[in-house]
Amino acid sequence: EGLDVELQSFTNGTDITTLTATNKLNIGLTGVGPAYWNGVSQGLPLTIIAPGHSEGNPVASPLMISKKACEDGTIKSVSDLKGKKVSVNAPGATELWLEKALETGGLTIADIDLQYLTFPDAVTALESGALDAAIVGEPVATQAEQKGLAVRLLSDFPVQGLWPTMVFGNSDWLKANPDAATGFVKAYLRAAADLNTNFNDPLNLAIINKYTNVPADLVAASVKPIYSEDGAIDLASLDELQTFFGNRGLLDYDTPIDPATIVDTQYVDKATAGS
């Protein structure tokens, strides 16, 4: 698309949201978490321009326990987690994933002792016994299995069809650079289609390794997310996320934001025109 793009990675979505709002990043891709909603409510220039990822079956962010807890029968099912220490990586969409997982065992987040640990730290805590269970994202989940540190207590729960991540841009930059924004979305959707079909292509694995330092064989063995090829932005997912965050007390406002007001489909529309 003739774009000279500098890629930057960050350890949490709040930084990506803040840097995009201040135009230090032009475009960001991360979870549409509480920081995003609170920023929009404060009038920060953030606009969603394309969908991120969804989950298949099995999920790419399973509920895991230590291998020891599995083998000695300490935890046999989700219902056994009542009153136990369970972690997610940060406040936000992963909490919704945990809630959906716990519901399969008749529990809610209120029934467990919620902790916040990065995925690698959660695996370490599971092994040491400091933690009872955790939502662990790929490829850390597969790596933990391969090393014999943790097992999947629940590898599938009803989150399919939810889109927790989005591509968003600084609204002022988007208005000033509509052609570049359209070109970015066009390239992004082409990449999404390629990953859905050819994720484990050696070239793709090499590219992922280059930018993440995750070994190609580990990426290949990991459960894959699902990407949107038509660029349709799911407003219902945004609404469910906002409602969940509000119920969790993570939002700084009371009147819900209409998801349609924070989305601009023109870039997807132009990128997919004639396709």
ZAMARGU-4260 file (C-alpha; in steps of 0.2 Angstrom, whole numbers, plus 5000, padded with zeros to 4 digits):
<rodrens>
0) 5000/5000/5000 | 5015/5011/4999 | 5015/5014/5018 | 5031/5016/5028 | 5025/5010/5045
5) 5035/5009/5061 | 5028/4995/5073 | 5029/4997/5091 | 5024/4985/5105 | 5018/4988/5123
10) 5014/4977/5138 | 4997/4984/5141 | 4982/4991/5132 | 4981/5007/5143 | 4998/5013/5136
15) 4992/5010/5118 | 4976/5019/5121 | 4984/5034/5129 | 4998/5036/5116 | 4985/5035/5102
20) 4974/5048/5110 | 4989/5060/5111 | 4994/5055/5093 | 5011/5048/5098 | 5004/5033/5090
25) 4993/5036/5074 | 4985/5019/5075 | 4983/5006/5089 | 4977/4988/5091 | 4973/4982/5108
30) 4958/4977/5119 | 4944/4990/5120 | 4946/4990/5139 | 4940/5002/5152 | 4954/5015/5148
35) 4947/5016/5130 | 4929/5019/5136 | 4934/5031/5150 | 4945/5041/5137 | 4931/5042/5124
40) 4919/5048/5138 | 4932/5062/5142 | 4932/5067/5124 | 4949/5060/5119 | 4951/5058/5100
45) 4949/5039/5098 | 4940/5031/5083 | 4938/5012/5080 | 4942/5008/5061 | 4943/4989/5060
50) 4940/4974/5071 | 4954/4964/5080 | 4952/4946/5084 | 4939/4934/5091 | 4940/4916/5098
55) 4937/4899/5090 | 4935/4882/5098 | 4947/4879/5108 | 4950/4896/5114 | 4967/4905/5113
60) 4965/4911/5131 | 4961/4895/5141 | 4958/4893/5160 | 4973/4884/5167 | 4978/4875/5183
65) 4995/4868/5188 | 4999/4851/5182 | 5001/4846/5201 | 4983/4851/5205 | 4977/4841/5191
70) 4987/4826/5195 | 4983/4826/5214 | 4964/4829/5211 | 4965/4846/5220 | 4955/4854/5206
75) 4944/4843/5195 | 4932/4855/5188 | 4928/4874/5187 | 4916/4873/5202 | 4931/4868/5213
80) 4938/4886/5211 | 4926/4893/5223 | 4935/4904/5235 | 4952/4900/5226 | 4965/4913/5219
85) 4962/4915/5201 | 4971/4928/5190 | 4969/4937/5173 | 4982/4948/5166 | 4974/4965/5169
90) 4957/4973/5172 | 4947/4973/5156 | 4941/4960/5143 | 4951/4946/5151 | 4939/4947/5166
95) 4925/4945/5154 | 4933/4929/5148 | 4935/4923/5166 | 4917/4927/5170 | 4911/4916/5155
100) 4923/4902/5160 | 4917/4902/5178 | 4899/4902/5173 | 4901/4885/5166 | 4904/4879/5184
105) 4890/4889/5191 | 4902/4903/5198 | 4905/4921/5195 | 4920/4932/5198 | 4912/4937/5215
110) 4915/4918/5220 | 4934/4918/5218 | 4949/4928/5224 | 4953/4938/5209 | 4972/4942/5206
115) 4981/4952/5192 | 4997/4944/5185 | 5005/4944/5168 | 5002/4928/5158 | 5021/4922/5162
120) 5020/4927/5180 | 5003/4917/5182 | 5011/4901/5175 | 5025/4903/5188 | 5013/4906/5202
125) 5003/4891/5197 | 5018/4880/5198 | 5023/4887/5215 | 5006/4885/5222 | 5003/4903/5225
130) 4989/4903/5212 | 4975/4891/5209 | 4970/4895/5192 | 4972/4908/5178 | 4967/4914/5161
135) 4983/4912/5151 | 4984/4918/5133 | 4993/4910/5119 | 5008/4906/5116 | 5011/4906/5135
140) 4997/4893/5137 | 5005/4881/5125 | 5023/4884/5132 | 5017/4880/5150 | 5009/4864/5144
145) 5025/4859/5134 | 5036/4862/5150 | 5024/4852/5161 | 5020/4867/5172 | 5001/4869/5169
150) 4986/4861/5160 | 4970/4867/5153 | 4956/4865/5165 | 4944/4873/5152 | 4949/4874/5134
155) 4932/4880/5128 | 4919/4892/5134 | 4906/4903/5126 | 4916/4918/5120 | 4915/4914/5102
160) 4907/4929/5092 | 4914/4942/5104 | 4927/4954/5098 | 4937/4961/5113 | 4951/4969/5102
165) 4949/4983/5089 | 4960/4993/5078 | 4958/5012/5082 | 4966/5028/5076 | 4969/5045/5083
170) 4953/5054/5076 | 4963/5070/5071 | 4976/5060/5062 | 4963/5050/5053 | 4954/5065/5046
175) 4970/5072/5040 | 4976/5056/5032 | 4961/5047/5025 | 4971/5038/5011 | 4985/5032/5023
180) 4971/5026/5035 | 4962/5017/5021 | 4978/5009/5015 | 4982/5003/5032 | 4965/4995/5034
185) 4966/4987/5017 | 4983/4979/5021 | 4977/4974/5038 | 4962/4965/5031 | 4973/4956/5018
190) 4985/4950/5032 | 4970/4945/5042 | 4963/4934/5028 | 4981/4926/5026 | 4982/4922/5044
195) 4965/4914/5045 | 4971/4902/5030 | 4990/4901/5032 | 4995/4906/5049 | 5008/4892/5050
200) 5016/4897/5034 | 5035/4897/5037 | 5035/4915/5031 | 5022/4921/5043 | 5030/4911/5057
205) 5046/4920/5053 | 5038/4937/5053 | 5029/4934/5070 | 5046/4928/5077 | 5054/4944/5071
210) 5042/4955/5080 | 5038/4945/5096 | 5054/4935/5098 | 5042/4920/5101 | 5050/4904/5094
215) 5042/4899/5077 | 5039/4881/5083 | 5029/4888/5098 | 5019/4899/5088 | 5015/4885/5076
220) 5009/4874/5090 | 4998/4887/5099 | 4979/4889/5097 | 4975/4902/5085 | 4963/4917/5086
225) 4951/4921/5072 | 4952/4937/5062 | 4939/4946/5052 | 4941/4946/5034 | 4927/4958/5029
230) 4931/4971/5042 | 4914/4971/5050 | 4914/4980/5067 | 4903/4971/5079 | 4894/4984/5089
235) 4885/4971/5100 | 4902/4965/5106 | 4907/4983/5110 | 4891/4985/5120 | 4893/4969/5130
240) 4911/4975/5134 | 4905/4992/5140 | 4891/4984/5150 | 4902/4972/5159 | 4915/4985/5163
245) 4901/4996/5170 | 4895/4982/5181 | 4913/4979/5187 | 4914/4997/5192 | 4928/5001/5180
250) 4920/5015/5171 | 4920/5034/5176 | 4903/5038/5169 | 4885/5032/5171 | 4876/5036/5154
255) 4881/5022/5142 | 4890/5027/5126 | 4882/5022/5110 | 4895/5011/5101 | 4890/5017/5084
260) 4897/5034/5089 | 4914/5028/5092 | 4916/5018/5076 | 4920/5025/5058 | 4917/5012/5044
265) 4922/5022/5030 | 4940/5015/5030 | 4934/4997/5029 | 4921/5002/5016 | 4934/5010/5005
270) 4947/4996/5008 | 4934/4983/5003 | 4926/4992/4989 | 4925/4981/4973 | 4932/4966/4983
</rodrens>
